[in-house]
């Protein structure tokens, strides 16, 4: 089943790549001490496509 191995490898590669990409951003954001306000989607994660769509 080389196809499964390829799919799993590709998934792991994408996951590791995504983690590598967001880690610096996460650390940088975590170090900032000022309040980002309710508009910050990172401090206040909210799913898109909610009832209130502006
Ligand atoms: Zn924030």
mmCIF file of the protein (N, C-alpha, C, O) and its ligand, coordinates in Angstrom:
data_MODEL
# 
_entry.id   MODEL 
# 
loop_
_entity.id 
_entity.type 
_entity.pdbx_number_of_molecules 
1 polymer     1 
2 non-polymer 1 
# 
_entity_poly.entity_id                      1 
_entity_poly.type                           'polypeptide(L)' 
_entity_poly.nstd_linkage                   no 
_entity_poly.nstd_monomer                   no 
_entity_poly.pdbx_seq_one_letter_code       
;(UNK)(UNK)(UNK)(UNK)(UNK)(UNK)(UNK)(UNK)(UNK)(UNK)(UNK)(UNK)(UNK)(UNK)(UNK)(UNK)
(UNK)(UNK)(UNK)(UNK)(UNK)(UNK)(UNK)(UNK)(UNK)(UNK)(UNK)(UNK)(UNK)(UNK)(UNK)(UNK)
(UNK)(UNK)(UNK)(UNK)(UNK)(UNK)(UNK)(UNK)(UNK)(UNK)(UNK)(UNK)(UNK)(UNK)(UNK)(UNK)
(UNK)(UNK)(UNK)(UNK)(UNK)(UNK)
;
_entity_poly.pdbx_seq_one_letter_code_can   XXXXXXXXXXXXXXXXXXXXXXXXXXXXXXXXXXXXXXXXXXXXXXXXXXXXXX 
_entity_poly.pdbx_strand_id                 A 
# 
loop_
_entity_poly_seq.entity_id 
_entity_poly_seq.num 
_entity_poly_seq.mon_id 
_entity_poly_seq.hetero 
1 1  UNK n 
1 2  UNK n 
1 3  UNK n 
1 4  UNK n 
1 5  UNK n 
1 6  UNK n 
1 7  UNK n 
1 8  UNK n 
1 9  UNK n 
1 10 UNK n 
1 11 UNK n 
1 12 UNK n 
1 13 UNK n 
1 14 UNK n 
1 15 UNK n 
1 16 UNK n 
1 17 UNK n 
1 18 UNK n 
1 19 UNK n 
1 20 UNK n 
1 21 UNK n 
1 22 UNK n 
1 23 UNK n 
1 24 UNK n 
1 25 UNK n 
1 26 UNK n 
1 27 UNK n 
1 28 UNK n 
1 29 UNK n 
1 30 UNK n 
1 31 UNK n 
1 32 UNK n 
1 33 UNK n 
1 34 UNK n 
1 35 UNK n 
1 36 UNK n 
1 37 UNK n 
1 38 UNK n 
1 39 UNK n 
1 40 UNK n 
1 41 UNK n 
1 42 UNK n 
1 43 UNK n 
1 44 UNK n 
1 45 UNK n 
1 46 UNK n 
1 47 UNK n 
1 48 UNK n 
1 49 UNK n 
1 50 UNK n 
1 51 UNK n 
1 52 UNK n 
1 53 UNK n 
1 54 UNK n 
# 
loop_
_struct_asym.id 
_struct_asym.entity_id 
A 1 
B 2 
# 
loop_
_chem_comp.id 
_chem_comp.type 
_chem_comp.mon_nstd_flag 
UNK 'L-peptide linking' . 
ZN  non-polymer         . 
# 
_pdbx_entity_nonpoly.entity_id   2 
_pdbx_entity_nonpoly.name        ? 
_pdbx_entity_nonpoly.comp_id     ZN 
# 
_pdbx_nonpoly_scheme.asym_id         B 
_pdbx_nonpoly_scheme.entity_id       2 
_pdbx_nonpoly_scheme.mon_id          ZN 
_pdbx_nonpoly_scheme.ndb_seq_num     1 
_pdbx_nonpoly_scheme.pdb_seq_num     101 
_pdbx_nonpoly_scheme.auth_seq_num    101 
_pdbx_nonpoly_scheme.pdb_mon_id      ZN 
_pdbx_nonpoly_scheme.auth_mon_id     ZN 
_pdbx_nonpoly_scheme.pdb_strand_id   A 
_pdbx_nonpoly_scheme.pdb_ins_code    . 
# 
loop_
_atom_site.group_PDB 
_atom_site.id 
_atom_site.type_symbol 
_atom_site.label_atom_id 
_atom_site.label_alt_id 
_atom_site.label_comp_id 
_atom_site.label_asym_id 
_atom_site.label_entity_id 
_atom_site.label_seq_id 
_atom_site.pdbx_PDB_ins_code 
_atom_site.Cartn_x 
_atom_site.Cartn_y 
_atom_site.Cartn_z 
_atom_site.occupancy 
_atom_site.B_iso_or_equiv 
_atom_site.pdbx_formal_charge 
_atom_site.auth_seq_id 
_atom_site.auth_comp_id 
_atom_site.auth_asym_id 
_atom_site.auth_atom_id 
_atom_site.pdbx_PDB_model_num 
ATOM   1   N  N  . UNK A 1 1  ? 0.835   -1.194 0.000  1.00 0.00 ? 1   UNK A N  1 
ATOM   2   C  CA . UNK A 1 1  ? 0.000   0.000  0.000  1.00 0.00 ? 1   UNK A CA 1 
ATOM   3   C  C  . UNK A 1 1  ? 0.873   1.249  0.000  1.00 0.00 ? 1   UNK A C  1 
ATOM   4   O  O  . UNK A 1 1  ? 0.940   1.967  0.998  1.00 0.00 ? 1   UNK A O  1 
ATOM   5   N  N  . UNK A 1 2  ? 1.527   1.498  -1.096 1.00 0.00 ? 2   UNK A N  1 
ATOM   6   C  CA . UNK A 1 2  ? 2.391   2.676  -1.140 1.00 0.00 ? 2   UNK A CA 1 
ATOM   7   C  C  . UNK A 1 2  ? 1.556   3.951  -1.167 1.00 0.00 ? 2   UNK A C  1 
ATOM   8   O  O  . UNK A 1 2  ? 2.002   5.017  -0.743 1.00 0.00 ? 2   UNK A O  1 
ATOM   9   N  N  . UNK A 1 3  ? 0.310   3.813  -1.685 1.00 0.00 ? 3   UNK A N  1 
ATOM   10  C  CA . UNK A 1 3  ? -0.553  5.003  -1.741 1.00 0.00 ? 3   UNK A CA 1 
ATOM   11  C  C  . UNK A 1 3  ? -0.859  5.494  -0.334 1.00 0.00 ? 3   UNK A C  1 
ATOM   12  O  O  . UNK A 1 3  ? -0.836  6.697  -0.074 1.00 0.00 ? 3   UNK A O  1 
ATOM   13  N  N  . UNK A 1 4  ? -1.149  4.559  0.579  1.00 0.00 ? 4   UNK A N  1 
ATOM   14  C  CA . UNK A 1 4  ? -1.430  4.953  1.966  1.00 0.00 ? 4   UNK A CA 1 
ATOM   15  C  C  . UNK A 1 4  ? -0.200  5.594  2.587  1.00 0.00 ? 4   UNK A C  1 
ATOM   16  O  O  . UNK A 1 4  ? -0.293  6.604  3.285  1.00 0.00 ? 4   UNK A O  1 
ATOM   17  N  N  . UNK A 1 5  ? 0.940   4.998  2.328  1.00 0.00 ? 5   UNK A N  1 
ATOM   18  C  CA . UNK A 1 5  ? 2.161   5.568  2.905  1.00 0.00 ? 5   UNK A CA 1 
ATOM   19  C  C  . UNK A 1 5  ? 2.409   6.959  2.345  1.00 0.00 ? 5   UNK A C  1 
ATOM   20  O  O  . UNK A 1 5  ? 2.840   7.858  3.068  1.00 0.00 ? 5   UNK A O  1 
ATOM   21  N  N  . UNK A 1 6  ? 2.141   7.131  1.079  1.00 0.00 ? 6   UNK A N  1 
ATOM   22  C  CA . UNK A 1 6  ? 2.324   8.449  0.463  1.00 0.00 ? 6   UNK A CA 1 
ATOM   23  C  C  . UNK A 1 6  ? 1.357   9.466  1.066  1.00 0.00 ? 6   UNK A C  1 
ATOM   24  O  O  . UNK A 1 6  ? 1.725   10.605 1.355  1.00 0.00 ? 6   UNK A O  1 
ATOM   25  N  N  . UNK A 1 7  ? 0.100   9.021  1.249  1.00 0.00 ? 7   UNK A N  1 
ATOM   26  C  CA . UNK A 1 7  ? -0.910  9.928  1.817  1.00 0.00 ? 7   UNK A CA 1 
ATOM   27  C  C  . UNK A 1 7  ? -0.540  10.305 3.253  1.00 0.00 ? 7   UNK A C  1 
ATOM   28  O  O  . UNK A 1 7  ? -0.624  11.470 3.641  1.00 0.00 ? 7   UNK A O  1 
ATOM   29  N  N  . UNK A 1 8  ? -0.128  9.301  4.036  1.00 0.00 ? 8   UNK A N  1 
ATOM   30  C  CA . UNK A 1 8  ? 0.228   9.575  5.436  1.00 0.00 ? 8   UNK A CA 1 
ATOM   31  C  C  . UNK A 1 8  ? 1.465   10.480 5.504  1.00 0.00 ? 8   UNK A C  1 
ATOM   32  O  O  . UNK A 1 8  ? 1.524   11.413 6.304  1.00 0.00 ? 8   UNK A O  1 
ATOM   33  N  N  . UNK A 1 9  ? 2.436   10.188 4.662  1.00 0.00 ? 9   UNK A N  1 
ATOM   34  C  CA . UNK A 1 9  ? 3.642   11.009 4.639  1.00 0.00 ? 9   UNK A CA 1 
ATOM   35  C  C  . UNK A 1 9  ? 3.328   12.434 4.242  1.00 0.00 ? 9   UNK A C  1 
ATOM   36  O  O  . UNK A 1 9  ? 3.854   13.381 4.826  1.00 0.00 ? 9   UNK A O  1 
ATOM   37  N  N  . UNK A 1 10 ? 2.474   12.587 3.252  1.00 0.00 ? 10  UNK A N  1 
ATOM   38  C  CA . UNK A 1 10 ? 2.104   13.933 2.810  1.00 0.00 ? 10  UNK A CA 1 
ATOM   39  C  C  . UNK A 1 10 ? 1.366   14.673 3.924  1.00 0.00 ? 10  UNK A C  1 
ATOM   40  O  O  . UNK A 1 10 ? 1.601   15.860 4.151  1.00 0.00 ? 10  UNK A O  1 
ATOM   41  N  N  . UNK A 1 11 ? 0.480   13.971 4.611  1.00 0.00 ? 11  UNK A N  1 
ATOM   42  C  CA . UNK A 1 11 ? -0.262  14.588 5.719  1.00 0.00 ? 11  UNK A CA 1 
ATOM   43  C  C  . UNK A 1 11 ? 0.676   15.030 6.828  1.00 0.00 ? 11  UNK A C  1 
ATOM   44  O  O  . UNK A 1 11 ? 0.550   16.139 7.346  1.00 0.00 ? 11  UNK A O  1 
ATOM   45  N  N  . UNK A 1 12 ? 1.624   14.159 7.197  1.00 0.00 ? 12  UNK A N  1 
ATOM   46  C  CA . UNK A 1 12 ? 2.574   14.513 8.247  1.00 0.00 ? 12  UNK A CA 1 
ATOM   47  C  C  . UNK A 1 12 ? 3.441   15.678 7.813  1.00 0.00 ? 12  UNK A C  1 
ATOM   48  O  O  . UNK A 1 12 ? 3.750   16.565 8.609  1.00 0.00 ? 12  UNK A O  1 
ATOM   49  N  N  . UNK A 1 13 ? 3.832   15.675 6.550  1.00 0.00 ? 13  UNK A N  1 
ATOM   50  C  CA . UNK A 1 13 ? 4.673   16.768 6.050  1.00 0.00 ? 13  UNK A CA 1 
ATOM   51  C  C  . UNK A 1 13 ? 3.924   18.091 6.120  1.00 0.00 ? 13  UNK A C  1 
ATOM   52  O  O  . UNK A 1 13 ? 4.477   19.104 6.549  1.00 0.00 ? 13  UNK A O  1 
ATOM   53  N  N  . UNK A 1 14 ? 2.665   18.080 5.699  1.00 0.00 ? 14  UNK A N  1 
ATOM   54  C  CA . UNK A 1 14 ? 1.872   19.306 5.746  1.00 0.00 ? 14  UNK A CA 1 
ATOM   55  C  C  . UNK A 1 14 ? 1.646   19.742 7.191  1.00 0.00 ? 14  UNK A C  1 
ATOM   56  O  O  . UNK A 1 14 ? 1.699   20.934 7.495  1.00 0.00 ? 14  UNK A O  1 
ATOM   57  N  N  . UNK A 1 15 ? 1.392   18.778 8.086  1.00 0.00 ? 15  UNK A N  1 
ATOM   58  C  CA . UNK A 1 15 ? 1.155   19.112 9.493  1.00 0.00 ? 15  UNK A CA 1 
ATOM   59  C  C  . UNK A 1 15 ? 2.413   19.729 10.103 1.00 0.00 ? 15  UNK A C  1 
ATOM   60  O  O  . UNK A 1 15 ? 2.338   20.750 10.786 1.00 0.00 ? 15  UNK A O  1 
ATOM   61  N  N  . UNK A 1 16 ? 3.572   19.106 9.855  1.00 0.00 ? 16  UNK A N  1 
ATOM   62  C  CA . UNK A 1 16 ? 4.817   19.636 10.406 1.00 0.00 ? 16  UNK A CA 1 
ATOM   63  C  C  . UNK A 1 16 ? 5.118   20.998 9.803  1.00 0.00 ? 16  UNK A C  1 
ATOM   64  O  O  . UNK A 1 16 ? 5.584   21.896 10.505 1.00 0.00 ? 16  UNK A O  1 
ATOM   65  N  N  . UNK A 1 17 ? 4.860   21.160 8.522  1.00 0.00 ? 17  UNK A N  1 
ATOM   66  C  CA . UNK A 1 17 ? 5.102   22.448 7.873  1.00 0.00 ? 17  UNK A CA 1 
ATOM   67  C  C  . UNK A 1 17 ? 4.201   23.531 8.479  1.00 0.00 ? 17  UNK A C  1 
ATOM   68  O  O  . UNK A 1 17 ? 4.645   24.648 8.747  1.00 0.00 ? 17  UNK A O  1 
ATOM   69  N  N  . UNK A 1 18 ? 2.944   23.181 8.687  1.00 0.00 ? 18  UNK A N  1 
ATOM   70  C  CA . UNK A 1 18 ? 2.020   24.145 9.292  1.00 0.00 ? 18  UNK A CA 1 
ATOM   71  C  C  . UNK A 1 18 ? 2.464   24.509 10.698 1.00 0.00 ? 18  UNK A C  1 
ATOM   72  O  O  . UNK A 1 18 ? 2.409   25.677 11.082 1.00 0.00 ? 18  UNK A O  1 
ATOM   73  N  N  . UNK A 1 19 ? 2.908   23.513 11.477 1.00 0.00 ? 19  UNK A N  1 
ATOM   74  C  CA . UNK A 1 19 ? 3.365   23.785 12.841 1.00 0.00 ? 19  UNK A CA 1 
ATOM   75  C  C  . UNK A 1 19 ? 4.576   24.704 12.818 1.00 0.00 ? 19  UNK A C  1 
ATOM   76  O  O  . UNK A 1 19 ? 4.672   25.639 13.613 1.00 0.00 ? 19  UNK A O  1 
ATOM   77  N  N  . UNK A 1 20 ? 5.496   24.434 11.905 1.00 0.00 ? 20  UNK A N  1 
ATOM   78  C  CA . UNK A 1 20 ? 6.701   25.264 11.787 1.00 0.00 ? 20  UNK A CA 1 
ATOM   79  C  C  . UNK A 1 20 ? 6.331   26.689 11.408 1.00 0.00 ? 20  UNK A C  1 
ATOM   80  O  O  . UNK A 1 20 ? 6.960   27.646 11.859 1.00 0.00 ? 20  UNK A O  1 
ATOM   81  N  N  . UNK A 1 21 ? 5.302   26.819 10.574 1.00 0.00 ? 21  UNK A N  1 
ATOM   82  C  CA . UNK A 1 21 ? 4.904   28.154 10.117 1.00 0.00 ? 21  UNK A CA 1 
ATOM   83  C  C  . UNK A 1 21 ? 4.221   28.944 11.219 1.00 0.00 ? 21  UNK A C  1 
ATOM   84  O  O  . UNK A 1 21 ? 4.475   30.138 11.375 1.00 0.00 ? 21  UNK A O  1 
ATOM   85  N  N  . UNK A 1 22 ? 3.348   28.285 11.990 1.00 0.00 ? 22  UNK A N  1 
ATOM   86  C  CA . UNK A 1 22 ? 2.569   29.031 12.988 1.00 0.00 ? 22  UNK A CA 1 
ATOM   87  C  C  . UNK A 1 22 ? 3.307   29.187 14.307 1.00 0.00 ? 22  UNK A C  1 
ATOM   88  O  O  . UNK A 1 22 ? 2.940   30.042 15.113 1.00 0.00 ? 22  UNK A O  1 
ATOM   89  N  N  . UNK A 1 23 ? 4.344   28.380 14.552 1.00 0.00 ? 23  UNK A N  1 
ATOM   90  C  CA . UNK A 1 23 ? 5.052   28.468 15.830 1.00 0.00 ? 23  UNK A CA 1 
ATOM   91  C  C  . UNK A 1 23 ? 5.672   29.847 16.063 1.00 0.00 ? 23  UNK A C  1 
ATOM   92  O  O  . UNK A 1 23 ? 5.459   30.414 17.134 1.00 0.00 ? 23  UNK A O  1 
ATOM   93  N  N  . UNK A 1 24 ? 6.426   30.415 15.121 1.00 0.00 ? 24  UNK A N  1 
ATOM   94  C  CA . UNK A 1 24 ? 6.996   31.754 15.338 1.00 0.00 ? 24  UNK A CA 1 
ATOM   95  C  C  . UNK A 1 24 ? 5.899   32.791 15.569 1.00 0.00 ? 24  UNK A C  1 
ATOM   96  O  O  . UNK A 1 24 ? 6.037   33.671 16.419 1.00 0.00 ? 24  UNK A O  1 
ATOM   97  N  N  . UNK A 1 25 ? 4.824   32.685 14.817 1.00 0.00 ? 25  UNK A N  1 
ATOM   98  C  CA . UNK A 1 25 ? 3.728   33.634 14.976 1.00 0.00 ? 25  UNK A CA 1 
ATOM   99  C  C  . UNK A 1 25 ? 3.096   33.497 16.355 1.00 0.00 ? 25  UNK A C  1 
ATOM   100 O  O  . UNK A 1 25 ? 2.759   34.495 16.993 1.00 0.00 ? 25  UNK A O  1 
ATOM   101 N  N  . UNK A 1 26 ? 2.938   32.267 16.810 1.00 0.00 ? 26  UNK A N  1 
ATOM   102 C  CA . UNK A 1 26 ? 2.350   32.028 18.121 1.00 0.00 ? 26  UNK A CA 1 
ATOM   103 C  C  . UNK A 1 26 ? 3.260   32.574 19.209 1.00 0.00 ? 26  UNK A C  1 
ATOM   104 O  O  . UNK A 1 26 ? 2.781   33.234 20.131 1.00 0.00 ? 26  UNK A O  1 
ATOM   105 N  N  . UNK A 1 27 ? 4.550   32.318 19.127 1.00 0.00 ? 27  UNK A N  1 
ATOM   106 C  CA . UNK A 1 27 ? 5.490   32.808 20.139 1.00 0.00 ? 27  UNK A CA 1 
ATOM   107 C  C  . UNK A 1 27 ? 5.511   34.327 20.143 1.00 0.00 ? 27  UNK A C  1 
ATOM   108 O  O  . UNK A 1 27 ? 5.513   34.947 21.206 1.00 0.00 ? 27  UNK A O  1 
ATOM   109 N  N  . UNK A 1 28 ? 5.526   34.921 18.977 1.00 0.00 ? 28  UNK A N  1 
ATOM   110 C  CA . UNK A 1 28 ? 5.551   36.378 18.895 1.00 0.00 ? 28  UNK A CA 1 
ATOM   111 C  C  . UNK A 1 28 ? 4.292   36.968 19.504 1.00 0.00 ? 28  UNK A C  1 
ATOM   112 O  O  . UNK A 1 28 ? 4.353   37.966 20.223 1.00 0.00 ? 28  UNK A O  1 
ATOM   113 N  N  . UNK A 1 29 ? 3.178   36.369 19.225 1.00 0.00 ? 29  UNK A N  1 
ATOM   114 C  CA . UNK A 1 29 ? 1.918   36.869 19.757 1.00 0.00 ? 29  UNK A CA 1 
ATOM   115 C  C  . UNK A 1 29 ? 1.854   36.665 21.263 1.00 0.00 ? 29  UNK A C  1 
ATOM   116 O  O  . UNK A 1 29 ? 1.316   37.508 21.981 1.00 0.00 ? 29  UNK A O  1 
ATOM   117 N  N  . UNK A 1 30 ? 2.398   35.554 21.748 1.00 0.00 ? 30  UNK A N  1 
ATOM   118 C  CA . UNK A 1 30 ? 2.343   35.256 23.179 1.00 0.00 ? 30  UNK A CA 1 
ATOM   119 C  C  . UNK A 1 30 ? 3.209   36.233 23.960 1.00 0.00 ? 30  UNK A C  1 
ATOM   120 O  O  . UNK A 1 30 ? 2.924   36.509 25.126 1.00 0.00 ? 30  UNK A O  1 
ATOM   121 N  N  . UNK A 1 31 ? 4.259   36.760 23.344 1.00 0.00 ? 31  UNK A N  1 
ATOM   122 C  CA . UNK A 1 31 ? 5.147   37.673 24.056 1.00 0.00 ? 31  UNK A CA 1 
ATOM   123 C  C  . UNK A 1 31 ? 4.559   39.073 24.159 1.00 0.00 ? 31  UNK A C  1 
ATOM   124 O  O  . UNK A 1 31 ? 4.914   39.830 25.063 1.00 0.00 ? 31  UNK A O  1 
ATOM   125 N  N  . UNK A 1 32 ? 3.672   39.420 23.252 1.00 0.00 ? 32  UNK A N  1 
ATOM   126 C  CA . UNK A 1 32 ? 3.087   40.748 23.305 1.00 0.00 ? 32  UNK A CA 1 
ATOM   127 C  C  . UNK A 1 32 ? 2.190   40.841 24.528 1.00 0.00 ? 32  UNK A C  1 
ATOM   128 O  O  . UNK A 1 32 ? 1.353   39.968 24.756 1.00 0.00 ? 32  UNK A O  1 
ATOM   129 N  N  . UNK A 1 33 ? 2.362   41.892 25.311 1.00 0.00 ? 33  UNK A N  1 
ATOM   130 C  CA . UNK A 1 33 ? 1.618   42.022 26.565 1.00 0.00 ? 33  UNK A CA 1 
ATOM   131 C  C  . UNK A 1 33 ? 0.422   42.948 26.435 1.00 0.00 ? 33  UNK A C  1 
ATOM   132 O  O  . UNK A 1 33 ? -0.463  42.940 27.291 1.00 0.00 ? 33  UNK A O  1 
ATOM   133 N  N  . UNK A 1 34 ? 0.382   43.749 25.372 1.00 0.00 ? 34  UNK A N  1 
ATOM   134 C  CA . UNK A 1 34 ? -0.734  44.671 25.246 1.00 0.00 ? 34  UNK A CA 1 
ATOM   135 C  C  . UNK A 1 34 ? -2.006  43.925 24.850 1.00 0.00 ? 34  UNK A C  1 
ATOM   136 O  O  . UNK A 1 34 ? -1.967  42.847 24.257 1.00 0.00 ? 34  UNK A O  1 
ATOM   137 N  N  . UNK A 1 35 ? -3.121  44.535 25.198 1.00 0.00 ? 35  UNK A N  1 
ATOM   138 C  CA . UNK A 1 35 ? -4.386  43.886 24.880 1.00 0.00 ? 35  UNK A CA 1 
ATOM   139 C  C  . UNK A 1 35 ? -4.693  44.050 23.402 1.00 0.00 ? 35  UNK A C  1 
ATOM   140 O  O  . UNK A 1 35 ? -4.622  45.152 22.856 1.00 0.00 ? 35  UNK A O  1 
ATOM   141 N  N  . UNK A 1 36 ? -5.024  42.974 22.783 1.00 0.00 ? 36  UNK A N  1 
ATOM   142 C  CA . UNK A 1 36 ? -5.294  43.030 21.345 1.00 0.00 ? 36  UNK A CA 1 
ATOM   143 C  C  . UNK A 1 36 ? -6.729  43.432 21.058 1.00 0.00 ? 36  UNK A C  1 
ATOM   144 O  O  . UNK A 1 36 ? -7.080  43.748 19.921 1.00 0.00 ? 36  UNK A O  1 
ATOM   145 N  N  . UNK A 1 37 ? -7.565  43.418 22.105 1.00 0.00 ? 37  UNK A N  1 
ATOM   146 C  CA . UNK A 1 37 ? -8.957  43.811 21.897 1.00 0.00 ? 37  UNK A CA 1 
ATOM   147 C  C  . UNK A 1 37 ? -9.791  42.641 21.425 1.00 0.00 ? 37  UNK A C  1 
ATOM   148 O  O  . UNK A 1 37 ? -9.268  41.581 21.083 1.00 0.00 ? 37  UNK A O  1 
ATOM   149 N  N  . UNK A 1 38 ? -11.078 42.847 21.412 1.00 0.00 ? 38  UNK A N  1 
ATOM   150 C  CA . UNK A 1 38 ? -11.995 41.773 21.014 1.00 0.00 ? 38  UNK A CA 1 
ATOM   151 C  C  . UNK A 1 38 ? -11.859 41.413 19.551 1.00 0.00 ? 38  UNK A C  1 
ATOM   152 O  O  . UNK A 1 38 ? -12.368 40.382 19.110 1.00 0.00 ? 38  UNK A O  1 
ATOM   153 N  N  . UNK A 1 39 ? -11.173 42.261 18.792 1.00 0.00 ? 39  UNK A N  1 
ATOM   154 C  CA . UNK A 1 39 ? -11.052 41.980 17.365 1.00 0.00 ? 39  UNK A CA 1 
ATOM   155 C  C  . UNK A 1 39 ? -9.983  40.955 17.067 1.00 0.00 ? 39  UNK A C  1 
ATOM   156 O  O  . UNK A 1 39 ? -9.901  40.439 15.952 1.00 0.00 ? 39  UNK A O  1 
ATOM   157 N  N  . UNK A 1 40 ? -9.150  40.654 18.075 1.00 0.00 ? 40  UNK A N  1 
ATOM   158 C  CA . UNK A 1 40 ? -8.072  39.699 17.823 1.00 0.00 ? 40  UNK A CA 1 
ATOM   159 C  C  . UNK A 1 40 ? -8.655  38.295 17.748 1.00 0.00 ? 40  UNK A C  1 
ATOM   160 O  O  . UNK A 1 40 ? -9.202  37.780 18.724 1.00 0.00 ? 40  UNK A O  1 
ATOM   161 N  N  . UNK A 1 41 ? -8.531  37.697 16.593 1.00 0.00 ? 41  UNK A N  1 
ATOM   162 C  CA . UNK A 1 41 ? -9.112  36.366 16.408 1.00 0.00 ? 41  UNK A CA 1 
ATOM   163 C  C  . UNK A 1 41 ? -8.292  35.316 17.136 1.00 0.00 ? 41  UNK A C  1 
ATOM   164 O  O  . UNK A 1 41 ? -8.772  34.213 17.399 1.00 0.00 ? 41  UNK A O  1 
ATOM   165 N  N  . UNK A 1 42 ? -7.033  35.669 17.466 1.00 0.00 ? 42  UNK A N  1 
ATOM   166 C  CA . UNK A 1 42 ? -6.193  34.681 18.155 1.00 0.00 ? 42  UNK A CA 1 
ATOM   167 C  C  . UNK A 1 42 ? -6.569  34.634 19.638 1.00 0.00 ? 42  UNK A C  1 
ATOM   168 O  O  . UNK A 1 42 ? -6.733  33.554 20.206 1.00 0.00 ? 42  UNK A O  1 
ATOM   169 N  N  . UNK A 1 43 ? -6.708  35.824 20.272 1.00 0.00 ? 43  UNK A N  1 
ATOM   170 C  CA . UNK A 1 43 ? -7.086  35.863 21.685 1.00 0.00 ? 43  UNK A CA 1 
ATOM   171 C  C  . UNK A 1 43 ? -8.536  35.434 21.860 1.00 0.00 ? 43  UNK A C  1 
ATOM   172 O  O  . UNK A 1 43 ? -8.903  34.804 22.851 1.00 0.00 ? 43  UNK A O  1 
ATOM   173 N  N  . UNK A 1 44 ? -9.331  35.784 20.896 1.00 0.00 ? 44  UNK A N  1 
ATOM   174 C  CA . UNK A 1 44 ? -10.743 35.452 20.986 1.00 0.00 ? 44  UNK A CA 1 
ATOM   175 C  C  . UNK A 1 44 ? -11.137 34.645 19.748 1.00 0.00 ? 44  UNK A C  1 
ATOM   176 O  O  . UNK A 1 44 ? -11.779 35.165 18.835 1.00 0.00 ? 44  UNK A O  1 
ATOM   177 N  N  . UNK A 1 45 ? -10.750 33.383 19.728 1.00 0.00 ? 45  UNK A N  1 
ATOM   178 C  CA . UNK A 1 45 ? -11.045 32.562 18.552 1.00 0.00 ? 45  UNK A CA 1 
ATOM   179 C  C  . UNK A 1 45 ? -12.541 32.375 18.381 1.00 0.00 ? 45  UNK A C  1 
ATOM   180 O  O  . UNK A 1 45 ? -13.270 32.053 19.319 1.00 0.00 ? 45  UNK A O  1 
ATOM   181 N  N  . UNK A 1 46 ? -12.949 32.582 17.193 1.00 0.00 ? 46  UNK A N  1 
ATOM   182 C  CA . UNK A 1 46 ? -14.370 32.388 16.910 1.00 0.00 ? 46  UNK A CA 1 
ATOM   183 C  C  . UNK A 1 46 ? -14.504 31.791 15.517 1.00 0.00 ? 46  UNK A C  1 
ATOM   184 O  O  . UNK A 1 46 ? -13.795 32.165 14.583 1.00 0.00 ? 46  UNK A O  1 
ATOM   185 N  N  . UNK A 1 47 ? -15.420 30.870 15.411 1.00 0.00 ? 47  UNK A N  1 
ATOM   186 C  CA . UNK A 1 47 ? -15.576 30.189 14.140 1.00 0.00 ? 47  UNK A CA 1 
ATOM   187 C  C  . UNK A 1 47 ? -16.197 31.115 13.103 1.00 0.00 ? 47  UNK A C  1 
ATOM   188 O  O  . UNK A 1 47 ? -17.080 31.908 13.429 1.00 0.00 ? 47  UNK A O  1 
ATOM   189 N  N  . UNK A 1 48 ? -15.755 31.021 11.890 1.00 0.00 ? 48  UNK A N  1 
ATOM   190 C  CA . UNK A 1 48 ? -16.372 31.804 10.818 1.00 0.00 ? 48  UNK A CA 1 
ATOM   191 C  C  . UNK A 1 48 ? -17.763 31.281 10.502 1.00 0.00 ? 48  UNK A C  1 
ATOM   192 O  O  . UNK A 1 48 ? -18.170 30.215 10.964 1.00 0.00 ? 48  UNK A O  1 
ATOM   193 N  N  . UNK A 1 49 ? -18.455 32.036 9.730  1.00 0.00 ? 49  UNK A N  1 
ATOM   194 C  CA . UNK A 1 49 ? -19.811 31.646 9.312  1.00 0.00 ? 49  UNK A CA 1 
ATOM   195 C  C  . UNK A 1 49 ? -20.748 31.569 10.507 1.00 0.00 ? 49  UNK A C  1 
ATOM   196 O  O  . UNK A 1 49 ? -21.614 30.697 10.568 1.00 0.00 ? 49  UNK A O  1 
ATOM   197 N  N  . UNK A 1 50 ? -20.574 32.494 11.468 1.00 0.00 ? 50  UNK A N  1 
ATOM   198 C  CA . UNK A 1 50 ? -21.544 32.550 12.558 1.00 0.00 ? 50  UNK A CA 1 
ATOM   199 C  C  . UNK A 1 50 ? -22.759 33.360 12.120 1.00 0.00 ? 50  UNK A C  1 
ATOM   200 O  O  . UNK A 1 50 ? -22.847 33.810 10.978 1.00 0.00 ? 50  UNK A O  1 
ATOM   201 N  N  . UNK A 1 51 ? -23.681 33.532 13.040 1.00 0.00 ? 51  UNK A N  1 
ATOM   202 C  CA . UNK A 1 51 ? -24.913 34.229 12.680 1.00 0.00 ? 51  UNK A CA 1 
ATOM   203 C  C  . UNK A 1 51 ? -24.607 35.673 12.294 1.00 0.00 ? 51  UNK A C  1 
ATOM   204 O  O  . UNK A 1 51 ? -25.149 36.192 11.318 1.00 0.00 ? 51  UNK A O  1 
ATOM   205 N  N  . UNK A 1 52 ? -23.726 36.322 13.074 1.00 0.00 ? 52  UNK A N  1 
ATOM   206 C  CA . UNK A 1 52 ? -23.398 37.705 12.785 1.00 0.00 ? 52  UNK A CA 1 
ATOM   207 C  C  . UNK A 1 52 ? -22.276 37.757 11.762 1.00 0.00 ? 52  UNK A C  1 
ATOM   208 O  O  . UNK A 1 52 ? -21.111 37.529 12.087 1.00 0.00 ? 52  UNK A O  1 
ATOM   209 N  N  . UNK A 1 53 ? -22.636 38.055 10.543 1.00 0.00 ? 53  UNK A N  1 
ATOM   210 C  CA . UNK A 1 53 ? -21.641 38.115 9.488  1.00 0.00 ? 53  UNK A CA 1 
ATOM   211 C  C  . UNK A 1 53 ? -21.611 39.532 8.918  1.00 0.00 ? 53  UNK A C  1 
ATOM   212 O  O  . UNK A 1 53 ? -22.561 39.998 8.289  1.00 0.00 ? 53  UNK A O  1 
ATOM   213 N  N  . UNK A 1 54 ? -20.486 40.194 9.164  1.00 0.00 ? 54  UNK A N  1 
ATOM   214 C  CA . UNK A 1 54 ? -20.365 41.548 8.638  1.00 0.00 ? 54  UNK A CA 1 
ATOM   215 C  C  . UNK A 1 54 ? -19.426 41.531 7.453  1.00 0.00 ? 54  UNK A C  1 
ATOM   216 O  O  . UNK A 1 54 ? -19.176 42.574 6.849  1.00 0.00 ? 54  UNK A O  1 
HETATM 217 ZN ZN . ZN  B 2 .  ? -4.252  38.717 20.402 1.00 0.00 ? 101 ZN  A ZN 1 
# 
